[in-house]
Amino acid sequence: MKIILVGAGSIGGTTATMLKEKGHNIDIIEANHERAEKIRTEGITLTGALGTHTQKFTVYESPDELTELYDVCIIATKYFALAAVADKMLPHVKADGIFMSMQNGICTKILSDVVGTDKAAGCMIGFGATMLPNGDVNVTSGGELKIGRVNGKIDSKITALGEVYKALLPTKVVDNIDAQLYSKLIINSCINSIAALTGECVGVMLSADEAKSIFLEIAREATYVSKKMGLKVPPYATVLNYNLLLLSEANWFKAICKAVVTIVGKKFGDVRPSTLQSLDRGEKTEIDIFNGYIVKQGKEYGVPTPVNEQIWNFIKRIENGEDRSSMDNLKKIKF
C-alpha cells in the first residue's frame, strides 16, 4: 500500500514516522522548504510516550512534483486547508483510493464534499503530540485510533488500512466514524477551550473549581446537541461517558463528575493543548471546529449552547488580539 501524507506537523509527523518505522511505504508533502529539507536530510525524530524514533522520508514540496498514483492520501493539515489540499491531491490518488482526514473535530463532510463519500474516511486521533521548536515532535500521550469510511462501509481496503495504522497505535475500524469523532470533539472542546481561555496547561487550569464546572457544562451542552443530531456518541477512552452528565443536576452528582475531571487534569498535567499552542505561535486556532461546531449544530437543531457560545466568542477575541488569556477569565463565563 503506497501512502502519501500531507502536513507533517505534530499529528502527521507522528503518524508518518511510526508507519515508516514499521516498514510501510509512505512519502510526505511539506510545503515549507526549510522543514522539507530537514525531513529529507535529518528526518523526523519522535520522543515521548511512543519512545524515541527517527525516520527520513522522500519529501515533495508540491503535489505538482508527484509522478505516481497513491493508494492512500492522509491529510494532516489544519482543518481550514483540508478542502484545498484534497482538491489538489485528487489527480494523484487511484480511482479506488482512500483519502484520510486526520484533523481534530468533525471534518469528514469537508473532505467528502471534495472527493466523494466513497473515497472519504476519518480518523479519531487518540494521542497527543506537540511540535518542538526544532521541527521534531514530542508525543505527550498515547491511546487508540478509530478509523472509518464516511459512507460507513467496512471493506477490505479500509480494513487493510486499519492494519497499517496499528503501526502507530491500537486501531479499530468502525462504521460510525462521525460519532467517534464527536466523542473526541467533546473532550477537545473542554480541554482546548479552557486552556486557551486561561493560558495554562491542563493540570493548572483544571485545578480551579470554576474550570471543572465549565468543563462539565461544555460537555453537557454538546451531549444534548448530539442527541438531537441522532448521533450515538460512545464514551471517550472507555471512561468518559458523556451521557451520564444528563442524569442529574444534583450537587452530589456534580461533585462526582468534578472528581473525574480532576483525574483528567492529573493525567495530562503539563500538556499545552493544540489551541493554546496555536495562540502561543500567533496562529489561527481550531476553535471554530470545537466549541464553534457545537454552537452551530445547536442552532441548527434548536438546542441552547450558551456556555459554548460564550467561550467560542471569547477565544475568537483572544485570537484577534482583542482580549488575552488569563485564569481570571474563568469567572467571566456565566451559566
N, C-alpha and C positions, 0 to 999 in steps of 0.2 A: 504494500500500500504506500503510494507516494504522497507525501503531505507537504503543503506549503502553509507557513504561518505568517500572518501579517500583524505586526505590532509586538515587538519583543520587549515589552515593559516588564513589570513585576509578575503579572499573571502569565503573559505569553512567554517570557524568558524562562520561567519555571517549567512551564509545560514543554517547551522545545528541548530544554536541557535534559529533563528526565526521560522524555521519549527517545532522544538520541542516545542517551546513556544505555538504554536497554536495546539498542540496535535498530530502532525504527528509522526509516528514510524520510528525513524532514529538512526542508530548506526554509529560509527566512526572507521576508521582505521588510527592510527597515529603511525608511525614507531619510532619516538623519544620517548624513555622511560620516560624521565622526563616530557615531555609535555603530554604524555598519562596519567601519574599518576595525573597530575594537572587537566586534563579534567574529569577524573573519580571522584576525591575526592573534588575538588573545583568548577569544571565546567568552562565554558567559559563565561566571562562577556563582554557584548557589552555596549559601551557608544556612545554618539554622535547623529547623525542625526535620528536614528531609536529609540531613547530613551535608557533606561538602562534595560538590561535583563541579567539574569544568568541562565544557564541550565547545569546540569550534564548529562553524557552520558555513555552508555556501550561502552567501547573502546577496540579495539583489536590492537595488535602491528604488526600483520602479517595476510595476507589472509589465511595462514595455520591454524589459530586458529578458523576460521569460521565453523559452524556446520549446517547452514541452507542456503536456497536459497533466494535471494532478488529479488524484482520486479524492482528496480531501483538502479543503481550504479552511483553516482555522483563523478566525478574525478576532484578535485580542486587543483591538484599539479601544479608545473611548467610544461610548455609545453614539456620540454625535458624528463620528466619522464612519460608522458602520455601513450606512446605505451607499455612500460614495465608493468605499473600498469594495463592497460586494459587486457593485456595477462594473468596476474596473477589472475585477477578477473573473467575471463570468466567462470570458473567452478562454480562460486558462484552466478551467476545470472540466473534466469529462462530462458527457451528457448525463450519465448516471451517477455523477459525483455528489459529494455532500459538502455543504457549507455549514461550518460550526460556529455559532456565536458564543464567544467567551467574554461576555460583559456582565457586570452586575446589573440587577434589575431585570425586567422582562423586555427583551429586545427582539424576540422571535418574530413579531409582526413586522418590525422594520426590515428584518432580513428577508422574510418570506415575500414581502411586497416587491422585492428586487429580484430574487432568484426563484420564487415559486415555493409553494408549500411542500412539494415533493423533494426538493433539494435542501430545504432549510432544517437545521437542527439547533438545539440549545444545550448548554451545559450549566448545571447548578454547581458553582465553584465552592467547594467545601474547605478551601485552605486560604490562609492569609499570607501576603508577601509584600515586601517593601523594596523599592528601587533605591540602591545606595548611591551616594554622590559619584562614585567611580563607574557607575553603569552596571555593576553586579547586583545580585538580588539576595536579600535575606528573607527566608521563608519563616514567618512568625508563628504559624500554626498549621498542623496537618488536618486530616478529616477524611471525607469521602466525596466522590463525584457522582452526579446523576446526569445522564445524557439521554436525549430522545429526539425523535423527529417531530417537527411541528404538526404533521398530519397524524401523529400517534402510532404509526405503523412500526412494528418491530420485525425487521427482516434481517437477512444475512449480512448486509452491508453495515447497518448500524450496530449489529451485534459484534461484527469484526472490529469496528471502531471502538466499541466498548472494551474489547480485549487489548487494543493498543493503549487506551487511556489507563489501563491498570498498571502501566509502567510508571505512572505518576502517583496515583492513589487508588485505593479500592473503588471500583466503579460499577454502578448498576445502570442498565439500560431500562428506561421507563416509557410508558405510553401516555404519561400526563406531565410532560415537561413544564408546561406553564404553571401548574400547581406546585411543582417542586421549586421553580424559580420564585414563585410568590412567597413560599416559606422562607427562602433566603432573603428576599426583598424586605420582609418584615424585620428581621434581625439587623439587616443593613440600615434600614430606616431608623431604627432605635439607636444603634451604636454610632453610625456615621454622623447622624444629625446632632446628637448630643455632644460628640467630640468637636464638631465644627462650631457649635454654639458656645462651648466652654473654652476651646483651645487646649484641652488637656487630653492625655492618654486615657485609655479605658478605665484603668484602676482608680485614677484620681477622680475622674468625672463621676463614676458610679459610687464613690464614697459619700456623695451628697444625697440626702434623702429626697430632695426635690428632683434630682436626676432619675432616681428609681421610679418615682411617681410618673414622670414624663415618659420614661421607657415603657411602662405598663400601659399608659394611655395611648401612645403611638400604636402599640401592638393591638390594643383592644379595638381602636377605630379601624385599623387595617383588617382585622378579622371580621368585623361587621361588613366591611366592603366586600371581602372575598365571598361571604355568604350570599350577598346579592348578585355577585358575578357568577355564582354557580360553581365556584372552584372548591374542590375538596382538598384543602391545604393540609399536607401532612406535617407532623412535628418536625422541627429542625433539629438535626443531630440526635434524633430519637428522644430528646429530653424536653425541648421547648414546645409543649403542646399548647398552641395559641387558643384553641377552643375552650380551654379551661378558664381563660380570662373572662368568658362570657357567663360563667356560672353564678357569680355572686359579686355584690358591691359591698359586702360586709367588711368591716375593718380587720377582723381576724384573717379573712381570706386574702386581703390586700397585703397583710404582714407576711403571709406565707409566700406570696408572689414576689415581694421585695427581697425575701431571703434568697430566692432563686436568682434574682438579678444580681445580688451581692456575689454569688458564686461565679456568675459570668464575669463580673468585674475582676475577681481574683484570678480567674483563668487567663484572661487577656490583659493583665495588669498594665504592662508598659507599651502596649500596642497603640500606635497612632493610626487610626483608620484612614482609608483612602481619601475620603472627603477632606479631612484635616490635612493630609499630605498635599492635596491639590492647593488648598489655601496657603500652606507653607511655601509652595513654589509660585504663588501668584497666578495659578491656573484656574480655568473654569472647573467647577465641581460637577458631580453627577447627582446633585440633589433633586434635579427635575425627574429622574427616573427612580428615586427613592420616595421621599415624602410627597414630592410633586405628583408622582404617579398615583399614589393613594388618594390625594385630593381630587385629581381629575376623574378617577374612576368613581369616587364618592359622589361627585356632582352628576356624573352620567347615570348612576344607579340610585340617586336620591338618598344617599347616606351622609349625614353630617360628619365632617372630619376637622373640627375646629383646632385641635392641638397640632395635627399635621400641617394644617394651613398656616398657623402662626409660625411654626418652625421653618417651613419652606420659605415663607416671605422674609423671615429674619435672616436666614442664611444667604438668600439672594442679596440682601443688603450688605452683608459681610463680604460676599463675593465681589460686589461692585464698589467696595471701599466706603460705603455709607454708614457702616457700623463696624464693630470689632468683636472678636471672640473674648469671652470672659465668663468665669464661673458666676458672676453676678447676673448674667442673662437668664439663668435658670428661674429666678424669681419673677421674670417678666412674662413667662408663659402662663396663661390663665386657663383654668378648667374647673 
